[in-house]
Amino acid sequence: TLASSLDAIAGIGPMKKKNILKKFGSVKRLKAAPAEEIYATPGLSAKDVQRILKWLERL
């Protein structure tokens, strides 16, 4: 699931994870999203988004 997958990313705690889940709902949708859309997710810093993008590249 997306929730358990996000646990592998440093710095992504419960609130950030909740915002990501609310906006994207699945790993597939998160991976398909343009970087700008991920950057626009409430509560995520640029560093968080960079970590998420790096994690997505490894999937």
N, C-alpha and C positions, 0 to 999 in steps of 0.2 A: 504494500500500500504506500501511498505518497507519505502519509504520516510517519510510518516506520522508516521509510527511506530517508526522510529529512533528518532523522536522528544521527545519521552519519556525517552531517555537515556541522563543523565547529561554528559556534556562535548563533545557531538557530535554536532558540528556546521555544517554550510553549506558545507565547503570544505571536511570535513571528511565524511559527509553524501554522497556527490557527489562521493567520491572514493569508498565507500561501494556499492553504487548503480551501479557504473560502473563495479565493479568486480563481484558482486553477482546477482544483478537485482531483486531478490525477497526474501521474508522472508524464503520461503521454501529452496532456495539454500543456504542462509546464515546459516540456522539452520543445514543443511546437511553437511556443510563444516567442515573439521577438524580444530581444534584450530590453528594449524600451518599456515593454509592458511589465517585465519583471521589476525593472527599476521603479516603476510607478506603484508597486505594491506597498501599501501603508506599513510603516514600521521597519522597512528594510533599509539598511545603509548601503552605500556603494560597495563597501567591503563585503557585506553579506551577499549582495548580488554577484560579485566576482566569484565568491566561493561557490555559490549555486551554479553559476555558468561552468566553472571548472568541473564540478561534480557531474553536471549533465553531459559534458564532453566524454566522460569516462563510462557512461552508460552504453 
